[in-house]
């Protein structure tokens, strides 16, 4: 397929998606559930791709995503809580003078700088997460497989304990969490930020660094023999993945408008890992599709299983609160059994594959039609 056709098809697809998002934005009162679920799916797509960058493309089994998301979320939240309401948020122990001075400084900046404040907040949260990743990466990236997973999971839990500790009440508000966070202006803003983040990671994967990541994943000994600096590239992958985990944490804070340490428990990391595995370890497209499908299934499509169902006067058994997750688990089991490499495996979206599929379907239909016609003649 020619590049001009690929560009044309991509532009058409982008216009269709934008038109759909604009429709949701203008009709969110009628499609509130779809609006909310798709926003959350886009946020989880960013962190799923970041986890796939580290685990699927570099072969580092890291389970610290929730910890990096927490760092990004709290820093973003502090940026985006309005100054006139921040005292109401820190009503127990009061707010740190340093934070109050910082908020006053932000308010004194020019108007155009305040407009881009959400983007600065997300970038700052991501950079803070990347800094922590660079520091802990020095000792933990010398570990492999399960040991690396345990170390990063331990870091995540340590960060959650530090955030909720009483000693940091004036900064993180301890176990009470942060509220009144400025949210997204529209679903289009959410999807645009998610698209920019994912595009950056795709470009990194397609660069020479990405090829080095894949070489390390396949055989780190052979990669080192080829002259690839193992620690340098592992550190780069880990830091970049953590940066976008921090950004997605900030996006989650903006989406929820309030956060606390329980938001970033171990179960969040497991949910992200689940999305990556279902989509396909080593597939960016798979992570994006899986994030949207898993979120929509859990939060929307399967919700009717939580409500009692009557056929006449007969109540169908099992339809009660919590049954939705049972059905969701059965679906996941079926996906894992029949798609052991995930929905996409290591494949990515391409117009060539879609063209071949359409051509194959046309050929199949024409063949069946011609056979039917010849049988009729006989």
N, C-alpha and C positions, 0 to 999 in steps of 0.2 A: 504494500500500500504506500502511495506517495506521501511525502511529508506534508504537502499542501492539503491533502484530504484529511490527514490526522489532525492538523491544526484546525481545519474547518469543523470537523466532528467534535473536537474538544471545546471549541468556542460555543457550538450549539448546545452541548451538554451543560456547559457552565451557565449559559443563558437560561436553560430550562430549570436548573437548580436554583438560580437567583430568583426566577419568576415564582417558583414554588415557595421559597422562603419569604418573598415579598407578600405573597398571598397569605401565608400564615401570620405574618406580622400585622397585616391589615385586618385579619379576621381572628386574632388570638382569643377574643372573647368567646367565639364559637368553637375554636379548636385548641382550647387551653392545654389539654392533655398532650396532644401531638406536639405543640409548641414547646412545652416543658421537657418532654422526653427526648426530643431531638436535640435540644440544647445540651442536655446531660450526655447524650451519646457522642456529640462532637467533642466535648471536654474529655471524655474517657478515651476517645480515639487518639487524642494527642499523647496521653500518658501510655496507652497501649503501644503506640508506635515507638515511643521512647524506650519502653521496656524491650520491645522487639529489637531495637538497635543494639542494645547491650547483650541480650540473651540470644536472640535469633541470628544476628549477623556477626557478632563477635564471640559468641559462645561463653559469655560470662553469666553464670546463674546467679543473678542478683535479685534479692527480695526486699530491697530497701526503698521501693517507690513511695510507699505511704509516708515514710519519714521525710523524704525530699519534698513531697507534696505539702506536708505540714509546714515546713520552713517557708516555702513559697506562699502558702495561703496566709500565714500570720503576718508576714511582711507586707503582702499586698493589702490585707485587711487594715493594717495600721495606716497605710497610705490613704485608704479610701473611706475611712470613717470620718464623717463631717466633723469639723472642729467644734461646732456649736453643740454637738450631741455626745462628744467623746467622754465628758464627765459623767453622763448618764450610763455609759457602757461600763466604765471603771468605777461603779458606785460603791464597791465594797472596800477596796484598799486605796483607791485613788489612782490617778495616772502618773507615770514617771515624768518628772520635769523635762527630761531630755526629749521625750515624745511630744510633750506639749509645746516645747520650743520649736521642734521640727514641724509640727502642724501649723504653728503660727508663721513659720518661714514659708511653708508651702502656700499659705493664704496670701502672702505678700508678693508672690511671683506674678508675672504678667498673665493676662487672660488666656493667651494662646497656649502657654505652658500648662495651665490648669486644664485645658481641653484634652491635652494628650497625657494628663496625669495617670489615667488607668493603664495606658501602655507602658509608661515609665515604671509604675508600680509592679506590673507583671514582669518586666525585664529585671527589676531590682530583686524581686522574689526569686526569679530563675538564677540570677547571678549568685545570690546568697546560697542557694541549694548547690550550685556548681562549686562554690568555694568549699563547702563542707565535703562535697564528693572528692575534691582534689586532696583535701587533708586526710580523710579516712582511706582514700584510695592507695596512699603510700604503703600502709601495712596490709590492707585486706586484699589488694589485687595480686598479692603473691600467693594467695590461697587459690584452690581450685575446687570446682564442682560443689558438693554439698557443704564444704567448709566455708566457701565464699557465701553461699546462700544463708548459712547460719549467722555469719558475721554481719552481713548487711541487714538481716532481719533483726538482729540484736541492736544494731544502730537505730533502726526504725523505732523500736520500742523504747530505747533510751531517749530519743528525741521527744517521743510522746510523753514520757515521764517528766522530762525537764520542762516541757511546755506547761504541763498541768501542776507543777510544783508551786507551793505557796511562796517560795522565795522570789518567783518571777511574777507575782500578782500584778505589780504596777506596770508590767510590760505586756504579758500575755493574758492577763486577767485570770490566770490559774485555771481551775476547773470550771469557771463560769463561762469561759469562752468570749468571743468577740461578736458583737451584733451591730446592726444598723450600717452594714457595709454597702457602699454604693455598688449597684448592680450593672449589668449590661444594658445598653440603650436599646438594643434590638437583637433578634436572633441572627440577623445578617452580620452584625458585629462579631458575635460568637463564632459563627462559621468562617468568617474571614480570618480571624486570629488563628483558629484551628488549621485552616488551609495553609496559611503562611508558615506555621510551625512544622507541619507535616512536609511541606514542599522543601524546606531547608534540610530536614533529615533525609529526604529522598535524594537531594543533590549531594549530600555528604556520602551517602551509601554508593552513589554512582561515581564518585571521585576515586582517586588513587588511594585515599584513606579507606574508603569503603571496600576496595579490593583487598587491602591489607587486613581489614577486619575479617573478611570471609576466609582469607588464608589462615588466620589465627584460629578461627572456628573449626576449620577442617583438620588442621594439624599444626599445633603451635611449634613443635620441634622442627618440622620442615620449613615453616614460615621463618623461624629464627635463622635457619641455615641459609635461607635466601636473602638474608640481610635485613629482615624486618625487625625493628626494635619492638619487642613484645610489650614491655612495660609502657613505653610511650604511647603506643596505639591502644592498649587496654585502658590507660588513663584517659586518653582523649575520648574514647567511646563512652566510658563511665561518666565523665564530666559532662559531655554533651547530653547524654541521656538524662542525667540528673537535672541539668538546666531545664529541659523541657518538662520533666516531672514537676519541678518547682513552678513553672509557668502554668501547667495544668492545675496545680494546687491553687494558685491564685485565681484562675478561671472558676474553679469550683467554689471558692469563697465568694466571688462575685455572683455566681449563680444561686447559691444558697442564701446569701445575704447575712448569714450567721454561721459561725463555726466553733467547735470546741475540740478538745483532744480526742474524744471518742470518735469523731468523724474519721480520724486517720488510724484506726486500729488495724491489726493484722489482716482482718477480713477484707479490707479494701485492697491490699496487695494481692490477696488470693483472687479477688474478683478480676483484677487487671490481668493476672496470670491466666485465668480462665479464658478471658477474651483473646489473649495472644494465642493460646493453644487451640482454641476453636477456629480462629481465623487462619492459623498456619504459622508455625515458628519459622521466621525467615521471609515473611510476606507482609509488606506494608499495606497493600490492598486488602489482604485478609484481616489485618488488625482493624482497619477502618470499617469494613463491612461487618465484622463480628461485633465491634463496639456498638454500632447502631442496632444490629439485630438483637443482641443480648439485652441491651437497655430497653428497647421497645417491647421485647417479649416479657421481661420481668416486670416492667412498670406499667404496661398498657394492655397488650393483647391477652395476657393470661389472668387479668384481674377478675374476670367473671367467675373463675374457679373459687375465689374467696367468698362469694355470696351464695346463699342457699338457693337451690334450683328445684322448682316444683313442676311436675307434669300432672296437671289436674290437682288432686289432693295428695298425690304421692310425692314425697321429698326424696330427690336423688341423693343417695349416700355419698359421703366424702366431701361434698361441696360445702366447705366451711373455711373460716379464716386459717390461712397457712397452707391450704391444699395447693395453692398456686405454685409454691416453691417445690412441692412434690412433683407436680407435672413438669415444671421447668427442669428439675433434676433428671427426670426420665428422658426428656428431649435431649439434654446434654449427653446422657449415656448413649443414646442412639447415634448422635453425631460422632462421638468418640469411637464407637464400634464400627460404623460404616465409613467414616472419614478419619482414619487414624492419623493422617498428616494434616488434618484441619480442612476447612472449606476450600482454601486456596493452595495448600501445601507450601511450596516455595515460589509459586507462580505469582505474577503481577498482572494487573489489568493492561490489556493492549488491544488496539483496534484491529490488529492482524488476526488475533484469536477470535474476536467477535465476527470479523468478516468470514473466516473459515467456518465458524459455526453456522452462520446464516447460509453460506453456500452449501454446506453439508445438508442443512435442513431443507433447502430448496431442492437439491438433488434427490433427497429421500421422498419428498412429496411428489415430484415429477415422476419418479420411478414407480411409486405406488399408483399414481394416476394413469400412467401408460399401461401398467399391468391390468388395471381395472378395465381400461378401454379394450385391450386385446382379448380379455376373457369375455367381454360383452359381445365382441364380433364373432367369436367362436360359437 
